[in-house]
Amino acid sequence: MLPGIVEKPDCTLVYSCDNKDHTLGTGYLVSERIKHLILDFKPITPRICILRMRGKFLNYSIFNGHAPTETSAVEEKHGFF
């Protein structure tokens, strides 16, 4: 799973999704004003990713998770958890 990047004039979208059918996915829409603070973007699974950003005193790790719904298959829920 490789991360994707879409650059627009005023923002940047960094995302990850399933390589085969491009479903699910997580991502971040980052303002052009703070784009230079991004240290790393790491997709863990199509449903989980981490964005690392530089702060004034500390660096931040922001986790993003897209959990399956109650109506999803049991295997899919167990795989997420």
Secondary structure, 3 states (H helix, E strand, C coil): CCCEEEECCCEEEEEECCCCCCCCCEEEEEECCCHHHEEEEEEEECCEEEEEECCCCCCEEEEEECCCCCCCCHHHHHHHC
